[in-house]
Amino acid sequence: WLEEAKHVFLIASLGRCERLVSLSLAGNQLGDSVFSGHLVRALPSSLTHLDLRNNGWRARTIEPWLKECERLSDLTSLTLAENPDLSKTEYLALMPGTLTRLQVLNMGSCHIHSLHALSACLEQNTLLRSLDLSNNSLGGLQGPALCDLVRQLTMLTHLSIANNPLEKEGVANLGAQLERCTGLQRLDADMTATWSEGALGLVRAVMQLTCLTQLGDMQLPHGEPQAPTSGWNWNGVQGSAGWQRVQLVFLAQRLCDVDPTKHPRLSEAGLPTTLDLRGCQLHQLPRGVPLLTHLTELDVSENALLRLPVEQLCTMPALTSLQCLQNPRLVSPPPEITSQGPAAAMTYLRLAVESGYSSKSMLLLAIGDGESGKTSTINALVSDTDVSDRIHEDSRTA
């Protein structure tokens, strides 16, 4: 935070920065500064990125700054986030030329409750790549306006609408509009815990958007949607390549939270053939993995797995390699099999499912000194209570 007296020195310094391209003035309470007008006129015309977040802006005090932005012909990124008094977006009409050139616009945490003005201001923009409207007050009635806005921004690669009270009605039709943003790579939105029309719409969009790889904090709802709600042939959806994309993207997001280098890479065919889950602190295999039927190689080494969904893994027709070393608690496949290599492990599991059976008896040979506990141990193993009856002293060892 710059004291107001130091704004004079900043103004003088900016006048000498003829090649400055990026400037952040965040958190300096410029909205109340008496030097604000002088400072905005000192901005170098070479700027491409301008960050004005958290400055206590009000519509009246932001006006000269936005008017001056028209002079910044190279400006492509503008951040106005964390200025709650900018809840009405009509003031953006002060910079029509700038809005047509912007590629990044961040208006998160501005208490915005209506999108109509913003949609009108961005109507001529064909370049916007990133739009952040998170942590605002967009209610369910703004759903249609949000759809209109997304419909016209077909070049978006990042859209954030998380933490808005849109509710399921507000996003019911959003998925259909998102499908037009074929280059969308990241989507931050609120997914309901249960299946709803809004959740289904977002999932449909994920199925269609082949560039999408990041979903913020979204979590896939559990279970299956009810037929009256979904209108889907759910059995057909589950087996489709699009549904595998849904599982992969949600899985990738979880892995990125653990280790960004574990992000699954898409193959030329659009789906991965190998998946590396080493060292991801897994206690169980993510439920979406068996649905990735294109996988040929799976590595789950160096985790804390207790068991694998063997039957589900064996339904993956292309899977021939399963590496699961250094899972000390893993029951199947056993260590003597996993040590022979990933191909041997997968072969073992397929044979176990196809021709294996559960053995409920075993031969146990106990060797030890007299009265060392051999009989007590065996009696405890065969007892329903895992406790041996009292054994009297053996006279043979007297």
Buried (B, 14 or more C-beta within 10 A) or exposed (E): EBEBEEBEEBBEEBEEBEEBEEBEBBBBBBBEBEBBEEBBBBBBEBBBBBBBBBBBBBBEBBBBBBEBBBBBEEBBBBBBBBBBBBBBBEBBEBBEEBBBBBBBBBBBBBEBBBBBBBBBBBBEBEEBBBBBBBBBBBBBEBBBBBBBBBBBBBBBBBBBBBBBEBBBBBBBBBBBBBBBBBBBBBBBBBBBEEBBBBBBBBBBBBBBBBEBBBBBEBEBBEEEBEEEEBEBEEEEBBEEEBBBBBBBBBBBBBBBEEBEEBBBEBEEEEBBBBBBBBBBEBEEBBBBBBBBBBBBBBBBBBBBBEEBEBEEBBEBEEBBBBBBBBBEEBEBBEEEBBEEBBEBBBBBBBEBEEEEEEEEEEEEEEEEEEEEEBBBEEBBEEEEEEEBEEEEEEEEEE
